[in-house]
Amino acid sequence: WFVWRAERAGSRREMLKWIRKARELEPDHVDAALMEIEETSKNPYEQEMRLFDLQQKAEKQLREQGDFCKETVGDFWLIVETRPYMRVCHAYVETLLMNRKMRLAAKECESMLRLCSRGNLGIRYTLIHIYAYLEEEKAAQKIFKKYHGAEETRLPLAMALLSYKLGKEEAAR
């Protein structure tokens, strides 16, 4: 309830008040911890470090609860209890990108797609653009084929940019 109040707060100060109340009641509340990190980190590097720590802690909790099992891997976004962890992973990827850690961000995106094969957070779009940036054609092709890239615009755009970067103007067109 306190997280809900924090999300609807009228000011940063009020938001932090509700986040801290949520953390007092439930110190391991992943969404509250994520909100606090996003609101109080002084710079992207600090945010990256804090998100990494939170991700590790949240993963440990899920493993202890038995949520990292054969039956759940691949469907993490469909399981309400694993969604906070996936939100932390997504925020971590965004921070890695902000800090220009492209290969590490790609690795994290790949991990997220393993946990949620449908890519409900849109991480496939992020990943294919990272591959285009890194000029990793085979990896980009794999994502394009897996997610039926011709049926939408974001995946073909990444492939066109990659083709252009690789000097394949005809394919880029």
C-alpha positions in Angstrom: 0.0 0.0 0.0 2.9 2.4 0.8 4.5 1.8 -2.6 1.2 2.6 -4.2 1.1 5.8 -2.2 4.7 6.6 -3.2 3.8 6.1 -6.9 1.0 8.7 -6.6 2.9 11.2 -4.4 2.8 14.8 -5.4 6.4 15.5 -4.6 9.7 13.7 -4.4 9.8 14.3 -0.6 6.4 12.7 -0.1 7.4 9.8 -2.4 10.5 9.1 -0.3 8.5 9.3 2.9 6.2 6.5 1.6 9.0 4.5 0.2 10.8 4.6 3.5 7.7 3.5 5.4 7.3 0.6 3.0 10.9 -0.4 3.6 10.5 -0.1 7.4 7.6 -2.6 7.3 9.2 -4.8 4.8 13.0 -4.3 4.4 13.2 -6.8 1.6 10.5 -5.1 -0.5 12.1 -5.1 -4.0 9.9 -2.5 -5.7 10.4 -0.1 -2.8 14.1 -0.6 -2.8 14.2 0.0 -6.6 12.2 3.2 -6.2 14.5 4.4 -3.5 17.6 3.7 -5.6 16.2 5.5 -8.6 15.3 8.5 -6.5 18.4 8.8 -4.3 21.4 7.7 -6.4 23.8 10.6 -6.9 25.1 9.5 -10.3 24.7 6.7 -12.8 27.7 4.8 -11.5 26.3 4.7 -7.9 22.9 3.7 -9.3 24.6 0.8 -11.3 26.3 -0.5 -8.2 23.2 -0.3 -6.0 21.0 -1.9 -8.7 23.5 -4.7 -9.0 23.4 -5.4 -5.3 19.6 -5.3 -5.3 19.5 -7.6 -8.3 21.7 -10.1 -6.5 19.7 -9.9 -3.3 16.4 -10.3 -5.1 17.7 -13.2 -7.1 18.9 -14.9 -3.9 15.4 -14.4 -2.4 13.7 -16.0 -5.4 16.1 -18.9 -5.4 15.4 -19.5 -1.7 11.7 -19.4 -2.4 12.1 -21.9 -5.3 11.1 -19.5 -8.0 14.2 -20.2 -10.2 13.1 -23.6 -11.3 12.5 -25.4 -14.6 8.8 -24.7 -14.5 9.2 -20.9 -14.1 12.2 -20.0 -16.2 10.9 -18.6 -19.4 7.7 -17.3 -17.9 9.0 -14.8 -15.2 6.8 -11.9 -16.3 3.7 -14.1 -16.0 4.4 -14.9 -12.3 3.5 -11.9 -10.2 6.1 -12.7 -7.5 9.0 -12.5 -10.0 8.0 -9.2 -11.6 9.8 -7.0 -9.1 13.0 -8.9 -9.9 12.5 -8.4 -13.6 11.9 -4.6 -13.0 15.2 -4.5 -11.2 16.9 -6.3 -14.1 15.4 -3.9 -16.6 16.5 -0.8 -14.5 20.0 -2.4 -14.3 20.1 -2.8 -18.1 19.1 0.9 -18.6 21.8 2.0 -16.2 24.4 -0.1 -17.8 23.5 1.5 -21.2 23.7 4.9 -19.6 27.2 4.0 -18.4 28.1 2.8 -21.9 28.7 -0.8 -20.7 27.2 -2.3 -23.9 28.5 -5.9 -23.7 27.4 -6.2 -20.0 24.0 -4.8 -21.0 23.7 -7.4 -23.8 24.5 -10.2 -21.4 21.9 -8.9 -18.9 19.3 -8.6 -21.7 20.1 -12.2 -22.8 19.6 -13.4 -19.2 16.2 -11.5 -19.1 15.1 -13.2 -22.3 16.0 -16.5 -20.9 13.9 -15.8 -17.8 11.0 -14.3 -19.8 11.2 -15.8 -23.3 8.2 -13.7 -24.6 10.2 -10.5 -23.8 7.2 -8.8 -22.1 9.4 -5.9 -21.1 10.4 -5.2 -24.7 14.0 -6.1 -23.9 14.3 -7.8 -27.3 14.3 -4.4 -28.9 17.0 -3.2 -26.6 19.1 -6.3 -27.2 18.8 -6.2 -31.0 19.9 -2.5 -31.0 22.8 -3.3 -28.8 23.8 -6.0 -31.2 23.6 -3.5 -34.0 25.7 -1.1 -32.1 28.3 -3.8 -31.5 28.0 -5.0 -35.1 27.1 -8.5 -34.0 25.2 -9.7 -37.1 24.7 -13.3 -36.2 23.3 -12.5 -32.8 21.0 -9.8 -34.2 19.7 -12.2 -36.9 18.9 -14.8 -34.2 16.8 -12.2 -32.3 15.1 -11.1 -35.5 14.1 -14.6 -36.5 13.1 -15.7 -33.0 10.7 -12.7 -32.6 9.4 -12.7 -36.2 11.0 -9.3 -36.8 9.3 -8.7 -40.2 5.9 -8.3 -38.4 6.8 -5.0 -36.7 9.1 -2.0 -37.3 11.6 -1.9 -34.5 13.4 -5.1 -35.3 13.8 -4.4 -39.0 15.0 -0.9 -38.3 17.8 -2.4 -36.1 18.7 -4.9 -38.9 18.7 -2.1 -41.5 21.1 0.0 -39.3 23.3 -3.0 -38.7 23.4 -3.8 -42.5 24.3 -0.1 -43.2 27.1 -0.2 -40.6 28.5 -3.4 -42.1 28.6 -1.8 -45.6 25.6 -3.8 -46.9 23.7 -1.0 -48.4 21.4 -3.2 -50.5 20.3 -5.2 -47.5 19.9 -1.9 -45.5 17.4 -0.7 -48.1 
